[in-house]
Amino acid sequence: MKPFTVVSVILVIVIPCTLFSTAALSNSPPQFHHNSQQQQHPTTTDDSDLQLHVAQRDKAFSASVVYYYEELLGDSNFTIHARGLEAAILSSEDVGRFCVGISSNPVRVQIFNDRTSCDDNHWTTLYVFTAYKKKDEHYARRPICVGHNDNPDRSMLFAGRTACTANGWSNDFSFYESGCAQGGVKDDGCNYELTVMWEAFEPHRMMLYPHYGGHQHGWQEAYSLTYKSRWRPATVSEVKLLKPHLPTHSTLHKRTDIHPPYDLATLRCAQALIRLWSYNRASNSTPRTIRGDIDPQFGIDARRGGFTPFAGAAFLRLHYNKYGGATAVDVMVEGYVRASATIPYETNLSVSGVRLALQESLRSGRPVPVVPHDDHEAGDVLIGMIDDSIVVFGGTAVFSMV
């Protein structure tokens, strides 16, 4: 066997000042840049190219591939579903999933709470993001309120608030933005995604699309929203890329006996382990473990999260379950698999993408298959299956290539 090798990767991200506000990178709560004078004038936001950014997908075809995967799983599929139920309930107390839908006449978006699809009525799913639903002193201290208005239906964000009933807006729901802990401590709270909120008037509305140059189409930059992670629905071609890998991954999944955490301390421990994953490539090698207690930040997380008693029996496990060019990354706490993602050997994979797959496995109680996009220009784009949906996640290319 070849020895296991890992290649650490340092990402240097250059962010154009025309797209992103620096407010979200500060520890102090950012403020909106609303310009009340603009409300005197209607804003034209016609953008025929915007629809090109919406993933062109075939729901029936995607559903058939999901069904194909479930047929491969056979009887084990029922066990995975049953166990995932309680895990989802527990995990949803901390982190929620929010669907961003787009509509036209005029162009606008609405955020739907606890949804992974918002293809209802005149809405089309743009993408899904995850964010903290409760305040966390270390990872999510800043509240943000989602307001709703009608004629036409639409959403608006109000920073620093848990309620936003004012100026015709009604309170819909709120969540907490990701960001650094007070004092600038570099921890998981700093590993967030950022999307500019653009606004227009008459009617007052917003656009919330990653890497969209709204200033070129009549929008004004208003705010920079930060959250944990995001993904979008897969296109037909992307679904086709995943399908040939499913027999291999389903074999690994049938061998995987996930025991989701049923208490908060175990959940926190598993989440801290996932943050230890820092490898962008796995070579076929002998089994190995990555212990949590050898990492100083893990010890800090253990004291914060109240899982110190578990710290000595917490580790990531690699190459114990492998088959046909793929291996499982298992999150182990007290001798049980708490989450699992299956990845191919000898292929570059984004660190954040594998972490997201493990987080979603922890939430759902089901293994998550991950394969890279075959387009070399796509960078760290990954294709995977979350619950019963085939999705794509990664960097800038996820939203610019569709």
C-alpha positions in Angstrom: 0.0 0.0 0.0 1.2 3.5 -0.7 1.4 5.7 2.5 -1.4 8.0 3.1 -0.6 11.5 2.0 -2.4 14.7 2.4 -1.8 18.0 0.7 -2.8 21.1 2.6 -4.1 23.9 0.6 -4.0 27.7 1.3 -6.7 29.7 -0.5 -6.0 33.3 -1.3 -9.2 35.0 -2.2 -9.2 38.3 -4.0 -12.5 40.0 -3.6 -13.4 42.9 -5.9 -14.4 45.9 -3.9 -17.3 46.6 -6.2 -19.0 43.4 -5.1 -18.4 42.9 -1.4 -18.6 45.3 1.5 -15.9 45.0 4.2 -18.6 45.4 6.9 -19.1 41.7 7.2 -15.4 41.1 8.0 -15.5 43.2 11.1 -16.3 42.2 14.6 -18.6 45.2 15.0 -22.2 44.9 13.7 -22.4 46.2 10.1 -25.0 48.7 9.1 -27.1 48.9 5.9 -26.3 51.5 3.3 -30.0 52.3 2.6 -30.3 55.6 0.7 -33.7 57.0 1.4 -33.4 59.5 -1.5 -33.4 56.6 -3.9 -36.9 55.7 -2.8 -38.1 58.8 -4.7 -37.2 57.1 -8.0 -38.1 53.6 -9.3 -35.1 51.4 -10.1 -35.0 49.4 -13.3 -33.4 46.0 -12.7 -34.0 44.2 -16.0 -31.3 41.6 -16.6 -31.9 39.1 -19.3 -28.7 37.3 -18.4 -29.8 36.7 -14.8 -32.0 33.7 -15.8 -28.8 32.1 -17.3 -27.6 31.8 -13.7 -30.6 29.8 -12.6 -29.6 26.1 -12.8 -31.4 24.4 -15.8 -32.6 21.2 -14.3 -35.0 18.3 -14.9 -36.7 17.4 -11.6 -38.1 14.1 -13.0 -34.6 13.0 -14.2 -33.0 13.9 -10.8 -35.7 12.0 -9.0 -35.1 9.0 -11.1 -31.4 9.0 -10.2 -32.2 9.3 -6.5 -34.6 6.4 -6.9 -31.8 4.4 -8.6 -29.5 5.1 -5.6 -32.2 4.0 -3.2 -32.6 0.8 -5.2 -28.9 0.2 -4.9 -29.1 0.6 -1.1 -31.9 -1.9 -0.8 -33.1 -2.7 2.7 -30.4 -0.6 4.4 -32.1 2.5 3.0 -35.0 2.1 5.6 -32.5 2.0 8.5 -30.8 5.1 7.3 -34.0 7.0 6.9 -35.3 6.0 10.4 -32.2 6.9 12.2 -31.8 10.2 10.4 -35.2 11.5 11.6 -34.2 12.2 15.2 -30.8 13.5 14.2 -32.4 16.1 11.9 -34.6 17.2 14.8 -31.6 17.7 17.1 -29.4 19.4 14.6 -32.1 21.8 13.4 -32.1 23.4 16.8 -28.8 25.0 16.0 -28.5 25.3 12.3 -31.3 25.9 9.8 -31.6 25.7 6.0 -33.1 28.5 4.0 -34.2 28.5 0.4 -33.7 31.6 -1.8 -36.2 31.8 -4.6 -36.3 34.3 -7.5 -39.3 35.8 -9.3 -39.8 38.5 -12.0 -42.0 41.5 -12.8 -40.2 43.0 -11.0 -37.1 40.9 -10.4 -36.8 40.1 -6.6 -36.1 37.3 -4.2 -37.8 35.7 -1.2 -36.2 33.6 1.6 -38.1 30.6 2.7 -37.5 29.2 6.2 -36.6 25.5 6.8 -36.9 24.7 3.0 -34.5 23.1 0.6 -36.7 23.9 -2.4 -38.9 26.9 -3.2 -40.3 26.0 -6.6 -43.8 27.2 -5.6 -46.2 29.3 -7.6 -44.0 31.9 -9.4 -40.8 31.2 -7.5 -37.7 29.3 -8.8 -35.1 27.9 -6.5 -31.8 29.8 -6.8 -29.9 28.2 -4.0 -30.0 27.0 -0.3 -27.9 28.4 2.5 -27.4 27.2 6.1 -27.2 29.6 9.1 -27.4 29.5 12.9 -31.0 29.7 14.2 -29.9 30.5 17.7 -27.3 32.9 19.1 -23.9 31.4 19.7 -21.4 33.5 21.6 -18.5 32.1 19.6 -19.8 31.4 16.1 -22.9 33.5 15.5 -23.5 36.6 17.7 -25.2 38.9 15.2 -29.0 38.6 14.6 -30.7 39.4 11.3 -34.4 39.6 10.6 -36.1 38.6 7.4 -39.1 40.8 6.7 -41.9 40.0 4.3 -44.0 42.3 2.1 -46.7 41.5 -0.5 -48.0 43.0 -3.7 -45.7 41.5 -4.8 -44.4 38.9 -2.3 -40.8 39.5 -1.4 -38.2 39.5 1.4 -35.9 42.1 2.9 -33.1 41.8 5.4 -32.7 43.9 8.5 -29.4 43.6 10.3 -29.0 43.6 14.1 -32.7 42.7 14.7 -34.7 39.7 15.7 -38.0 41.5 14.6 -38.6 43.8 11.7 -42.2 45.0 11.7 -41.9 48.5 10.2 -42.4 50.6 7.0 -44.8 48.1 5.6 -42.7 45.0 6.3 -44.0 42.2 8.6 -41.7 40.0 10.6 -41.2 36.6 8.9 -38.3 35.0 10.9 -34.8 35.7 12.0 -31.4 33.9 12.2 -27.9 34.7 13.3 -25.0 35.5 10.9 -21.7 33.7 11.0 -18.6 35.6 12.0 -15.6 35.8 14.2 -15.9 35.7 18.0 -15.4 38.9 20.0 -11.7 39.7 19.9 -11.1 38.3 16.5 -10.4 34.7 17.5 -9.9 32.6 14.4 -12.3 29.6 14.7 -15.0 28.0 12.7 -17.1 31.1 13.0 -14.7 32.8 10.6 -15.1 30.1 7.9 -18.3 31.6 6.4 -19.8 32.3 3.0 -20.6 35.8 2.0 -23.2 37.2 -0.4 -24.0 40.8 -1.2 -27.5 42.0 -0.7 -28.5 44.4 -3.5 -31.6 46.6 -3.2 -33.9 48.5 -5.5 -37.0 50.6 -5.1 -40.6 51.1 -6.1 -41.2 48.5 -4.9 -38.4 48.2 -2.3 -36.9 44.8 -2.9 -33.6 42.9 -2.9 -31.4 40.6 -4.9 -29.4 38.0 -3.1 -27.2 35.9 -5.5 -23.6 34.9 -4.9 -21.1 36.8 -7.0 -23.8 38.7 -8.9 -22.7 42.1 -10.2 -25.9 43.9 -9.3 -24.4 47.4 -9.8 -24.3 46.7 -13.5 -28.1 46.2 -13.6 -29.5 49.0 -11.6 -29.1 47.6 -8.1 -27.4 49.3 -5.2 -25.2 47.5 -2.8 -26.8 47.5 0.7 -25.3 44.8 2.9 -23.0 41.8 3.0 -24.7 38.7 4.5 -22.6 36.0 6.1 -23.7 32.4 6.8 -22.3 28.9 7.2 -22.6 27.2 3.8 -24.6 27.1 0.5 -25.5 24.8 -2.4 -27.7 24.9 -5.5 -29.7 22.3 -7.4 -27.7 20.3 -9.9 -28.2 20.7 -13.7 -29.0 17.7 -15.9 -25.3 17.3 -17.0 -24.2 17.4 -13.3 -26.7 14.7 -12.3 -25.3 12.6 -15.1 -21.8 13.0 -13.8 -22.8 11.7 -10.3 -24.9 8.7 -11.5 -22.0 6.4 -12.6 -20.3 6.8 -9.2 -23.4 5.7 -7.2 -22.9 1.9 -7.3 -19.4 2.4 -5.7 -20.7 4.9 -3.1 -23.8 2.9 -2.3 -21.6 -0.1 -1.5 -19.7 2.0 1.1 -23.0 3.3 2.4 -24.5 -0.1 3.0 -21.5 -0.9 5.2 -21.9 2.3 7.2 -23.9 2.1 10.4 -24.5 5.7 11.5 -25.6 6.4 15.1 -26.6 10.1 15.0 -26.0 12.1 18.2 -29.1 12.3 20.4 -27.6 14.8 22.9 -26.1 18.2 22.4 -22.7 17.4 23.8 -22.2 14.6 21.4 -23.4 16.8 18.5 -21.0 19.6 19.5 -18.1 17.1 19.6 -18.9 15.8 16.2 -19.1 19.3 14.8 -15.7 20.1 16.2 -14.2 17.0 14.7 -15.6 18.0 11.3 -13.7 21.3 11.5 -10.4 19.3 11.8 -10.8 18.1 8.2 -8.1 20.0 6.3 -7.1 17.8 3.4 -7.8 18.4 -0.2 -6.7 15.0 -1.5 -6.7 11.4 -0.2 -4.4 8.7 -1.5 -5.3 5.0 -1.3 -3.4 3.9 1.8 -3.7 1.9 5.1 -6.4 2.9 7.6 -5.6 5.8 9.8 -7.2 8.1 12.3 -7.0 11.8 13.0 -7.5 12.4 16.8 -9.3 15.4 18.0 -7.4 15.9 21.3 -4.1 16.6 19.5 -5.5 19.8 18.1 -5.4 22.8 20.5 -8.6 24.3 19.0 -10.4 21.1 19.6 -9.6 21.4 23.3 -10.9 24.9 23.4 -14.1 23.8 21.6 -14.5 20.9 24.1 -14.5 23.3 27.0 -16.9 25.7 25.2 -19.3 23.0 24.1 -19.2 20.9 27.2 -18.0 17.7 25.6 -14.6 17.3 27.4 -15.5 13.8 28.6 -15.8 12.7 24.9 -12.6 14.4 23.7 -10.3 11.4 24.3 -12.6 9.1 22.2 -13.2 11.4 19.3 -11.5 11.1 15.9 -11.9 11.2 12.2 -11.4 7.8 10.5 -10.2 7.3 7.0 -9.7 4.2 4.8 -11.4 1.8 7.2 -14.3 1.5 4.7 -13.1 1.6 1.1 -14.1 0.1 -2.2 -13.6 0.6 -5.9 -11.6 3.8 -5.9 -13.5 5.5 -3.1 -13.2 5.7 0.7 -15.4 6.9 3.6 -14.5 9.7 6.0 -16.1 8.8 9.3 -16.8 11.1 12.3 -16.2 8.9 15.3 -17.4 9.7 18.9 -17.4 7.2 21.7 -16.9 4.3 19.3 -19.8 5.1 16.9 -20.0 6.6 13.5 -21.8 9.9 13.8 -21.5 11.1 10.2 -19.9 9.9 7.0 -19.0 11.2 3.6 -17.6 9.1 0.8 -15.0 10.6 -1.5 -12.9 9.3 -4.5 -9.1 8.6 -4.2 -6.5 10.7 -6.0 -8.8 13.6 -6.8 -8.6 17.2 -5.6 -11.5 18.0 -3.4 -12.3 21.3 -1.6 -11.8 21.2 2.1 -15.0 23.2 2.7 -16.9 20.9 0.4 -16.0 17.8 2.3 -16.8 19.5 5.6 -20.2 20.5 4.2 -20.9 16.9 3.2 -20.0 15.7 6.7 -22.2 18.4 8.3 -25.2 17.3 6.2 -24.5 13.7 7.1 -24.5 14.6 10.8 -27.8 16.5 10.3 -29.6 13.8 8.3 -28.1 10.6 9.7 -27.3 9.4 6.2 -23.9 9.1 4.4 -23.3 11.7 1.7 -21.6 10.8 -1.6 -19.3 13.5 -3.0 -17.6 13.6 -6.5 -15.7 16.4 -8.2 -17.0 18.2 -11.2 -15.2 17.1 -14.4 -14.7 20.7 -15.6 -11.2 21.7 -14.7 -12.3 25.3 -14.9 -14.8 24.7 -12.1 -12.1 24.7 -9.4 -13.5 23.3 -6.2 -17.0 22.4 -7.5 -18.4 19.2 -5.9 -21.5 17.2 -6.8 -23.3 15.3 -4.0 -26.6 14.0 -2.7 -28.1 15.7 0.3 -31.3 14.0 1.6 -33.2 13.2 -1.6 -31.7 16.0 -3.7 -28.7 16.1 -6.0 -26.9 19.3 -5.4 -23.7 21.2 -6.3 -21.5 23.2 -3.9 -18.1 24.9 -3.9 -16.7 28.2 -4.9 -17.4 31.0 -7.4 -17.7 28.6 -10.3 -20.8 27.0 -8.8 -22.8 30.1 -9.6 -21.0 31.4 -12.7 -21.0 28.2 -14.7 -24.6 27.3 -14.8 
